[in-house]
Amino acid sequence: MTIGILFILSLGCAVTNGILFAIHAKHGATLLPTFEPQPTHSNTRNLKRKVRIRSTRKKDIEDVAALLASTLYQPDNEGLNWKASIDKLRRVKSFKELIKNRFDMLCEGKKVASIIDASIIRNECHEAERLRLMWDRESFRHQVQKAAEQAKEPHAWRDHNFALCPQDPSHLQHKMFTVQDVTSGSIVGFCEVAMMLTPESDDFDVNPTIANLVTSPEFRRCGIGSSLLESVKRYVKQNWKSDNLALYVKRSNAKAIGLYQKQGFDEFCQIDDSEDCYMILRPSENS
């Protein structure tokens, strides 16, 4: 789980640059992670390879950044246009920095949580008090603020005074998933789930929201997207105790919309002045 710092980019589906921090929400869950996605193996129909879905690791960062950049940027004449190639390199560098910041935030959060837990008796410390103790750590608070200020889309931290501890720990929920080719070890997919604001809501509502769901072109139509969605559903249900799940997708991305509809998502609304629509999971699909 992490700080849900949102930054929607023009992928076939939404991209969220969230800052990561492993804290669980309330409703019976603890502040420390109790679940890691079990390695999920899937036989690809076309390539006859096996892939596994697991938690993202530090060594994945460079490959994930390249995957995101290549998905975002696919000019017809990339090999002939040196300016396009330079622009792509810049995009890779930008993604790498953003992803590294998120991952570093995750590591910092785990370190701070361990220090706090070593100094208190867990059962005698309310979760809100534990969160306050963690927020008092300047190094953690500073990294959260820095990440929030880099975000371009409205998010839960938009108007937050970082001198104050957040009141809702659910805003810290965030998880990254990596898909790895078992044979070659290469990264062929990536996905995040974070707490994002609900469109067209007068209140400050947030929902677990899928973002960054991308796969390598040569591994598409092999069931990886469906497997990622199932992993996210299971994680949100088991760890965040939530039946809600949502996502943003480009209205022009008919293939992605078809996949999401097969997985039980329905269109909730279209986002004004953008190409995005907001889809939510039918309650019966995550029960």
C-alpha positions, -999 to +999 in steps of 0.1 A: +000+000+000+011+035-006+004+071-010-021+074-038-004+102-058-022+103-091-009+112-125-030+100-154-011+097-186-022+089-221-019+051-221-044+028-236-055+027-199-048+051-171-013+055-157-009+065-121+023+077-106+016+068-070+041+070-042+044+037-024+042+030+013+032-003+028+004+006+052-030-011+053-063+006+059-087+003+087-117-021+089-097-048+106-066-047+085-032-039+101-008-012+091+018-037+080+014-058+049+001-093+055-002-105+019+020-108-011+005-118-044+012-155-049+033-162-080+006-168-107+017-189-137+000-186-170+007-204-203+007-180-232-012-193-261+009-178-288+045-181-275+041-212-253+059-195-224+051-192-188+048-160-169+044-152-132+028-123-114+046-110-083+053-079-062+074-054-080+111-054-070+138-027-072+155-045-101+123-042-121+124-004-122+144+001-154+125-025-174+091-012-162+101+023-171+110+012-206+078-008-209+057+022-199+076+045-222+073+022-252+036+017-246+030+055-245+052+063-274+049+043-307+056+065-337+053+049-371+088+061-381+106+058-348+137+041-364+141+069-389+133+099-368+162+107-344+142+134-326+115+108-318+142+084-305+156+111-282+122+120-270+116+083-261+148+082-242+137+112-222+104+095-215+122+064-202+144+085-180+113+103-166+095+071-159+125+056-143+128+085-119+091+085-110+091+047-104+123+048-084+108+076-062+078+054-056+098+024-048+121+043-025+090+056-007+079+020-002+113+011+013+113+041+036+078+033+048+087-002+057+118+010+075+099+035+095+071+010+103+097-014+116+113+012+139+079+022+153+068-014+159+101-021+177+094+007+201+057+001+210+035-027+221+014-033+191-018-043+209-017-012+231-012+013+203-042+024+183-037+024+145-043+062+144-016+068+170+008+045+151+002+064+119+009+097+138+042+083+150+052+074+115+041+107+101+063+125+127+093+110+108+105+140+087+122+118+061+090+099+053+068+130+054+092+149+031+092+122+005+054+120+005+052+158+000+077+158-028+059+130-046+025+148-042+039+180-056+051+161-087+016+148-095-004+165-122-039+151-116-062+159-086-055+134-058-062+128-021-032+150-012-041+179-034-050+203-005-033+185+023-012+204+048+018+181+052+026+194+086-005+175+097-010+138+099-036+125+074-068+115+091-078+087+066-051+059+065-069+044+034-053+072+013-020+054+018-031+022+001-011+013-030+004-019-045+025-027-076+025-059-096+051-072-121+046-098-147+078-117-155+085-142-183+097-173-165+120-185-193+138-152-201+133-134-169+122-103-188+095-080-175+065-083-198+037-066-178+030-042-149+000-030-129-008-008-100-038-004-077-042+027-056-068+048-038-080+074-062-107+101-061-141+091-074-153+113-103-185+134-100-185+130-062-192+160-040-175+143-011-138+134-008-145+098-018-118+074-029-119+039-043-093+012-050-085+020-086-065+001-112-038+020-131-007+013-153-021-020-166+004-026-195+018-056-213+046-061-238+032-061-274+045-096-281+027-109-249-007-094-256-038-115-262-023-142-241-044-137-210-019-116-190-043-087-186-070-109-173-046-126-149-034-092-136-070-081-130-077-113-111-046-107-089-057-071-081-092-082-073-079-108-049-054-085-033-079-057-027-105-081-013-080-099+011-059-069+022-080-038+019-113-055+028-130-038+000-155-050-026-150-018-046-127-016-076-125+009-104-103+020-133-098+047-159-096+038-196-094+057-228-128+057-246-110+050-279-094+018-265-121-007-275-100-037-268-092-027-232-129-018-226-139-052-239-114-069-215-127-049-185-163-057-194-156-094-195-140-090-161-172-075-147-166-037-150-193-013-162-189+023-173-198+046-145-192+080-161-172+099-187-146+124-175-153+159-187-127+175-211-108+143-215-108+110-234-112+089-203-141+071-189-144+057-154-155+020-149-164+002-117-166-034-109-200-049-104-203-058-067-211-095-074-178-099-093-156-093-063-176-111-036 
